[in-house]
């Protein structure tokens, strides 16, 4: 897993989280020309986990988040600027649970230090700076990663000991809060044209649009 932060405000309200996620999605699609938001998951400061790139939260969906490693890792982006502030405990607990569940689905130990990709070895849980020249995910959040490896590892062991199948909370899509959900038809250059209301999307081919999104390819 590669940990990111979105930068920006740390003082947003619960009601504003969905709009922020929609904004990141719009920027990635319209600004970068990607087929969807680059991150697989986002977590807000209230501990709510948001599905990012479409394709199934329990599937290995390639994203557009870490150059050279998008095919090998999933990404969680914490909403806020964690160069200047520490992530909230609710946020840390949420992505600790997410990492334990998602890594466990793929048989990866959260505390692993020997995940081989090409000629490099990585921890199972990394900051974006471990894979490239960047300050992301912010120094305050990066300092938490060693604790997260231990915490996520323990959460995985707790699940095994209890013999409980991973059963994460339903992950909200940004549209859930506003009554809208992005569908849009695919342009030849891979962009989506606009945000539509669910009713109109169904009328204009939602199933086809979602199929396009399901075929979204990771950026290398």
N, C-alpha and C positions, 0 to 999 in steps of 0.2 A: 504494500500500500504506500502511496505517496501522499503526504500531508501538505496542504496548501492553505493560504488564507486569501480572502478576497480583497483585503485592505478596505479603506472606506470607514464608515461610521461604526462605532462600538455602542452607540446609544439608541439604536432603533428600537421600536416597540414590537410587541408580538404581532400586531396587526400589519406592520410594515414588512415583515419577513418575506411573505409571498411576493410582494412587489419587487423586493430586492432580487430574489431568485429569478423572476421574470426579466428583470433588467439585465442580469448577467447572461441569461439565455439569449436575449435580443442582441446584446453586444457581440457575443460569440458567433451568432448566425449572420447578423447584418454587417458587423465590423470585420470579422475574420473570414466569412464565407463558409463556415463549418455547417454541417447538417443539423447540429444540435449543440446544446451546452457542452463544454469540454469535460467538466467534472462528472464523476459517477454519482457522487453524493455531496450534499452540503449540510452543514449543521449550524443552527442558529444559537444565539447566546442563551436561549431558554431550554436548550437540550432537545430541540425538535430536529429530526433527521428528514431531509428532503431528497427525493429521488432526483438525480440530475439527468444524465444522458439516458434516453429511452432504450429499452431492450430487455428489461427484467432485472430486478434487484438481486436475484439469486443466480443470475447468469454472468459470465465473464465478458462484459460489454467493453469493447475497446473505446477509449475516449480520445481527448485532445488536450492533454494537460502537462505532459513531461516529455520533451523532445527526445526521441530515441528509445523511449521506454513505454509508450502508450499501449503496445501490444502485450506487455508483460505484467502490468500493474493496474490496479484500480486507484482512483483518487478521491479523497475527501477534502473539500475546501471548507474551512471554518469561516463563517461570515463575520468579518470585522478585521481590524488592523492589530495584529498581535506582535508587532514590533514595538508598540508603545503601551500595550496593556496585556495583562494575563488573561487567558480564556477563563470563562466562568466554570465553576465546578460542574454545573449542569451540562455544559458543553463537553467538558472533558469526560464525564461519565457516559454521555451519549456516544461519543465516537469511540470510547473504549469498548463499549458493548458492540458497536458496529464492526470494529476491527476483529474482535474475537469471533463474531458470527461469520463474517465474510471470509476471513482467513481459514477458519475451521471448515467451511464448505469445500475448500481446496486443499485441505490436509497440510496447511502451513502453520508451523508453530509461531506464535506472535513474538516470542523471544529469540527467534532464529537470527543468527548473524551471518549465515552462509547461503544466501539466495543468489545463485550464480546467474548473471546475465552477460553473455559475451565473455569478455576477459575481466569483468568486474564482479565483486561480491558486495551484496547489500544486506542490511538488516531487513527483516520482514516488514517493519514499520520505519519509514524514512521521511525526511523533509525534502521538499523539492531541491533545496540547496545541495543535497547529497548526490544529485544526479546532474546538476548544472550550475552555472555561475549566476546565482540569484540569492537574495536575502530571504526569500520565501521558505518557510511559512511564518517568518517573523521570529526574532530572537526569544521572545517570551514563550511562544508556543514551542519552538524548537527545543527549548530547555525541558519541556514536559515529556519529550518523546521516550526517554529512557524509562520514566515511570510508566508511560503508556504500554511499553513492551511488557513490563512485569504485570501490570494490571490486566491487560488484554489476555496475557497468557494464563493468569489465574482464573479469569472469567471462562476461558475455554476449558480448563480443568474442572471447574465447578459444574459445567454443563455435562462433561463426560461422567463425572462422579454421580450426578443426579440421573444419568441416562435419559436426558430430555432432549428431544430433537430441537434444533434452533427454530425459534418461532418469533421473529422480530415483529415489532409493532408495525401496522400499515404505514407505508411511507407516503406522505402527501405530495401531490404534484402542485406546482405553483398555482395552477388554475383552480384548485379546489377552493381557495379562499375568495376568488373573484367571480366564479361562475363561468370562467373562460378556460379553454385549454387549447394549446397551440396544435393546429393540424397543418393546414397550408399545403399546397401542392409543391412538388419539387420542381425548381427551375433547372434548366440544363447545367448551370454552373454549380448546382448543389445547394443553393439557397432556398429558404422557404419564403413564401410571398407575404403572408400576413397572419395575424392572430384572428381566430374566428370564434364565434360562440359555438357551443356544442351542437345545437340544433342545425345551424347552418353548415357546420362541418360535416355532419352526417349526410345532409342533402347533397353536398358537393364531393362526396367520396372519402369519408373518414377512413374506411378500411384500407383503401389504396394508399392514403397518405401515411397511415401508421406503418404499412408495409415498407414504404420508403425509409421511414425512420428506423425500422428494425434492421434494415440493411446498411445502416450508417457504418462506415468503415473507420477504424482508428487512424489517427495521424501519426506518422512515424516520427 
